[in-house]
Amino acid sequence: MEFSIICIADLTYLTSSHCEIDTFFFQDHLDEQTLLRLKEQMLAISKGRSIANPRGTIMTQTVKTLKRGNRRSAPQTKESIAMNKLSHVKLSEEQQQLRDKILQFTRKNLSSFKQGDPPAMFVIEGDAGTGKSVILNSLFNEIQKLATTTNKNDTLSGTQNYLIVNHPEMLKLYLRICNSFKYIKRTSLERPTSLINKLQKDGQMADIIIIDEAHLLATSKDAFKRFYGDNHLNELLSLGKVLIIVYDAKQALRMGSYWDENTKNGASLQYYYKDIPESKKEWYTLRQQFRVAAPKDVLNWIDQISTVGTIPPFPQSVKSKDKIEPPFDFKIWDDCGDMYEALREKNEKYGQCRMLSTYDFPYRLDGKDYYVTCGDNFRVRWDRYTPREQLPWSERETFDEVGSVYTIQGFDLNYAGVILGRSVGYDSQNDCIKLKPELYDDRAGFTKKKNITNADDVKMKIIMNSVNVLLTRGVKGLYVYVYDPELRERLHNSKYQS
């Protein structure tokens, strides 16, 4: 595989010259004009030409050929907590039963499939932290193991199967996992556009396509990602015999990949599901929370704040009258600097404790550091883009950074220190959350697409979804600081109400 080094300002990024470009990060921080310029530069590189950077110096193509077959001989990868959690965790009884149910569903539909038949669809729906990815990883490993057998009586023997990973940080994780699982090959792990283009070019149909985080699939044309269809899922339905879809509409974070089951904005998974024959579809909802080990009233607080926008009662379970530490450490802070220092102590004790924030503070991809500033004693820079790092952001030396929703989506923390930024305010008349989309700084996330009928509503939902993702990262504890003074005071006072 050929890779090209592209320099923009003083930054160097690794991009593939003939695979789907990792634009997930670029689109978070670049405007349309800059994105177009970057695309032109990449096209020039692919043709072997030199390009000029914004400062006027000349950059030439640097090409290094890497063969897929040699990549397994790379030095031993570092241990990853996230990798161990994903690949070595024991499934619960419900998860095990679900995995077996999907295997049975897959065998039945593969054996009955005839040319021209519609695909079968199995949907796994669940909120953040319900173990969707754990089931998926175990399932895919078992499917690929059975695919390599020579048992002619097993429908899965000899099948061609793929796992689609939408999030670039999660793809890194899966690529590392495949070094430990001999049945999972790198060639079976793909980004959605790459797989669509590959199968269409080769005129092939996959037997099984498993889609992780389907709520990140594109719901509109994206020329920069080399996707020219109207919807990723629509294309994939014509390229696979069985689709297994992991889905949570509350984690849709941008208009270009916006999924919503309750409005006509973006796309609806139910729209595609209803067109599948009854005998060829199943929908399973996971409800048990595995990540956030919190009492029900804390989970209710998170849910009310981040999905309904109401001000819930302060959780009584964390109001400890003695010095015994509660089972889940939940605190609302009046001072962000104090919260950061308390989090530092937790990080020294447990590790993997990080600051997170809504996208309410400026960040641009221009080689400079940008900072999240709250009050007089908190000024910490946003996380830096490091595509060559193997370990997830939360496992590196990144305590002195603030992570965004794009950094942390799909990953766990022991403690999450969450800043609800400028776009999350307070409506005193109705005693509820008041969102201010004009202060939300994710310009790419708010780029309107033709299938968005009510952009204002979608902006509100995207902000709420981002809050939900951030508040559901902490396994042992959640610390919250609110930038808006009125909302901060309202939540502070809730601690003293019965």
N, C-alpha and C positions, 0 to 999 in steps of 0.2 A: 504494500500500500504506500502511495506517495503522500508525503505531508509537506506543506509549505509553511514557512515562518513569515508572518505578516506583522510588520511594525507600524503602529499608529502612535504618533508622538513618541514617547520614550518607552512604550509598553510592547511586549512581544507575546503573541498568541499563536497557539498551535491549531491549525485548522486542516481538515482533510480536503484534498483537491477533487475528490470524486465521491465523497459520502455526504450525508446531511450535515450541514454546517452547524456547529454549536452556537446558535444565535440566541439561545434562551437568555443568556446574560446580556449580550449586546442590545437586544430589543428592550431590556429594562431601562437602559441608560442613554440610548441614542435617539435623536429625532429622525424623522423620515429622510431628511436631506443627507444627514451623515450616514444613515444606513445605506442609502443609494450610492454614496461615494465609496463606502466600504465594499459594496458589491462590485462596483466597477474595478476597484483595486484588486479584488480577488480574481476577477475574470482576467485581468491583465497578467497576474501571476500565473494563472493556469495556462496562459499562452506563452509563458517564458519571458515576458517583458519586465523591465524595471518600472518601479512606481515611485512617486515623490510623496514624502510625508508632509503633514501640515506645516512643518518648519522649513520645508524647502530642500532638505537633504535627500539624496537618492538612496532607495532601498532596492536591493536586487534579490532575485529569487534564491532561496536556499532550499534545496531539495534533498531529503534523505529517504532512501527506500527501505521500508521495513516489511519483512515477509511475515504474514500471519503465523505461519508454522513455527517461526523462531521466537515468537513473543513469550511462549511458555518457559523458555530457558532464561528469562530475566531473573535478576536476583530475587531472593525470597522477599515477599511483600511484608510490610509491617503488620503486626496484629491490629485488628480493628474491633472495637467494642460493638459497633453497629453491625459489622459483618458476622460476628459471633452470635449476636441476638437474632439476626435474620436467618442464619443457616443452621444453628445448633440448638435452638429453643425446642422444647418438647411441646407438641401440639396438645391443646386441651381436648377433652372428649368431644365437644361440639365441633372443634376445628378438624379433628380426625375424621369424624363422621361426614363433615362437609367435603373433605378431600376425597373420601371414598365415593361419595355421592356423585361428585363431578367426574371421577374416573369412570364410573358406571354409565353416566350420561354420555360421556365422550365415546366410549366403546360402542354404545347402542347407535349413536348417530353416525359414526364413521362406517359401521357395518351396513347401515341402510342407505348410505348416500349414493345417489346416482347423478350422472352428469346432467346439469341443468337444474338440479334441486336447489332450493334456498338453503343458506347455511343454518346451523343450529347455534343458539345463543344461550349461555349461562351467565347470569349477572350476579356478582357478589357485591352487595351494597353494604356500607357501614361507615359510621363516623370515624374521625381520626382516632387512632389508638385501639381499634377493635380487632387488630391482628390480621388485616387483609393481606398485607405483603408477606407475612410469615406463612400463611396458608399457600399463597401463590408460589413462593419459593420452593416449599416442600412438594407441591403439586407438580411443578415444572421439572424438578429433579427426578421425580418418580416417572413421569411421562417419558422423559428422555432416556431414562434407564431402560424402560420397557421397549422403547423404540429401537434400541440397539440389540435386543434379543433376537434369536432365530426361531422363536416359538411361533409357528405358522398359525396356531390356533388363537393367538392373541391379536386382536385387531390393531393394537398399537405398535406391533412389531413392524419396523421399517418405515414408520411414518416420518414425515418432514414437518417439523414444528418450530415455532418461533415465540420468543418472549419479547414483547414491545415494552420498552422502558422510556417514559416520556421525560423524566427529570434527569438532567446531565449528571448531578451528583449521585443519584441512585444508580445510574448506568455504570458509573465508576465502581460502585459497590458490587454490582452484579458481575462485572468483568473480573473483579478480584475473587469473588466467590467461585467463579468457574475454574479457577486454579486449584481449588480444593475438591471440586466435584467433577470427576472425570467424565460424567455423562453430559454435562452442560458445556457445549462448545461455544467459543466466542462468536462463531458465525451464526449461532441461533439467537443471539441477543442483538436487537436492532432498535433504532429510533423509528417512529412511524413513517415518516416520509421516505427514509432509506429503504424500508421493507416494501412499501408500495411501489416505489420506482424499480426496485430489484425484481419483484415478482411480475410486474407489468412488462418490463423489458425482456425477461426470460420466458414470458408466456406461461408461467407456472401458477399452480394453486397450492397453497399450504394445506396440510391436513388440520393442524390445530394452531390457532393464533391466540396467545394469552396476552391481554393488555393490562399492564399495571397502570394505575392512576389514569383511567380513561377520561376523567374530568379535565385532563390537560390536552386531550386531542384537539387539533385545530377544527374550528367550526366555520371557517371561511378561508378563502384563498390567501396564500402567503408566499408570494414570489421570492422573497428573500430567503425563505427556507426551501425553495425549489418545490413547493407544493402548489399545484395549479388547479386542484379540484375544489369542491365546495365544502367538503367535510371529510376528515380522515376516516371516520367510522364508515361512512358511505362507501368509500373505496375499499376498505378492508373487508366489508361484507361480501364483496365480489371476488375476494382473493383467498378465502379460507372456507373449509368445510365445517369447522367448529370454532366458534369464538367464545372465549372465556374472559369476561370483562369485570375488572375491579373498579368500583365507582363510588364517588362521594361528591354530589353536586355542591356541597358546602365548601369545597376546596377549589372551585373555579376562580381564577384570579385575574383574568384579563378578557377583554372583549373579543379578541381573536380566537379564544378557546373557551367560550362561555357556554356552560350547560346549566339549564334551569328547567325543572319539571313543573313549575307553577305559572310560568308566563310564556309569551310568544317570543321572548328575546333569545337570541343565540340558537342553540339546539337542545332537543330533548331526547334523552335515551329511550324514554317510553314510546316516542314516535317511531323509532326503529324497531323496538321490541314488539309492538303490537302487530307489525307486519309479518312477524315470524309465525309459522303455523304452531298451534298449541302443542302438538306432539314434539316439537323441536326447540322448546324454550323452557327455561326455569329462572326464577328470581329469588335469591336468598338474601335476607337481611341479617347482618351481625349486629348484636346489641351490647354484648358484654365488653366493658372497658378493661383493657389490659395494660395500657400505658400509664394513665394517670391514676395512681393508687390513692384516690381521694374519696372521702365520704360522699354520700349522695347529695348533701346540701351544698358541698363545694362544686360538684359536677353540675348541679342545678344553677349555681351562681354563674359558672362559665357559660352554660347554655343560654340563660336569660340575657346576659350581657351581649353575647356574640351572635345570637340568632334572632332574638325578639327585640332587643334594644331596650328592655325595661331595666329598672334599678332593683335588683333582688335584695332580699334581706341578707345581712351579713351572716355567713355560715356559723351556726352555733357550735358545731363540732370542733372548731379550732379556737374557741374561747376557753383556753385552759386556765382554771382557777389555781392550779398549783404549778410547780416547776417541771412537771412531766411533759416532755415534748409530744405534741399531738402526732398521730400517725401520718398526717400530711401537713406540711408546713405552708400555710397560706397567710400572706400578709399584704395589706394595702399600705403603701408608704406615702408620707407627705414630702419627703425629700429624696430626690433621685440619687444624689451622691451618697447618702446614707444607705440606700438600698444596694448600691453598687459595692460598697465596702462590706456589707453583710453577705452579699453574694460571693465576694472574694473569700471570706472565711469558709463558706460552704464548699467552694471550689477546692480549697486546700484540703478539706476533709474528704470530699466525695469525688472530686473531679467532674468534668462535664457539666459545669454550671456556667451559663452564658447570658449576656444581655441581648435582648431582642427588641425590635421596635417596628411599629407600623411605618409605612413608607411616607412619612411626613416631614422628612428632612432631606434637603437637596443632595443628589449624588449624580455625578457625570463621569463618563468614561474618557477622561482626558489626561490621565497620568497623575492627577493630584489626589491628595487625601481630602475626604469630606467628613464632617463631624456631626454627631448628634449632640445637641446642646440643650440641657434642661436645668434651669435655675443658675445659681452662681457657682456650684461646685461639681457639675457633671459636664464634661466635654470629652467624648470618646469617639474615635473615628469609626466610620462604617467599615465593614469587612472588605478586604481586597480580593479581587478576582485572581485565583491561582489555579488555572486549569490543569497544571502538571502535578499538583499535589495528589497523593494517593489516599491519604486519610480524610475522612469527612471533616468539615470545618470545626465542629464541636470537639474533635479529638486532637486537634493541633494546638499550638501555643497561641490561642486566639482570645484569651480572656480580655485583653485590652482592645477588643473590637466589639461592635454592635452588629448582630446579624439581622438580616431582613427575612421576610416570609419566603423569599426564593432560596435563601441560604439554608433554612432549617426545615422546609417542608419535607415530610417523610422520615425525619430523624427524631430521636429521643434526646432529652437532656435529663440530668438528675434534678437540677433546679433551673427554672426559667425566670429571669428577671425581665418582665415585659413592660415596655413604655408604650402607653396608648397616646399617640402623638396629637398633633394640632387638629387633625380632621375629626377627632372624636370628642365632641363637646356635650353640653347639657342643656336640655329644654326644661326650664324650671316650671313653666306653665303646666306641662303634662308629666313632669317628673320622669323623664326618660332620656335616652341617649339622643343627641342631635348630631348628625353627621354633616361634615363640611367638605364635600368633594373638591372644592376649589383649592383646598390646602393639601390634598393628597398629591404626592410628587411623582407617582409612577405614570409618566406620560404615555409610555408604550402600552401599559395596561388599559388606559382610557382611550386608545385609538379606535374610533368608531368604525364598525363594520356594517355592511348593508343589511345583515340579518338582525341587527339591534334596532328594535322598534321604539324603545324608550330608554335613551342613553342615561338619563338622570337616575332612573330606577336601578339600572345595571351598575352605575358607579357606586351607589349606596350599597348594593349587594356585594360588590367586590371588596369594599372596605370592611363590611361585616365578616365576609369570608376570611379575609386576612387576619382579623382580630381572633376569629375562631381557631385558625391554624396556630397562631402564636400562643394562645392561652392553653392549648392542649399539647404542649411539648414536655412539660415537667413531670417526671415520674415521682419524685419525692417531695417536690415543693414548687410553689408558684408565688412570686413576688410581683406586685403590680404598682406602677407609678403612672399617674395621669397628668398629662401636660396642661390640660385645660383647668384653670383654677376653680371654676364653679363646679365642674364634675368631680374634681379632686376633693373639694370640701363636702360635696354630697356623699361620696363614698366614705370619706372619713367619719362623717356623722352617723352613717349606717352602723358603724362598729359599736355604737353606744345605744342603739335602739333595740328594744326587746323583740 
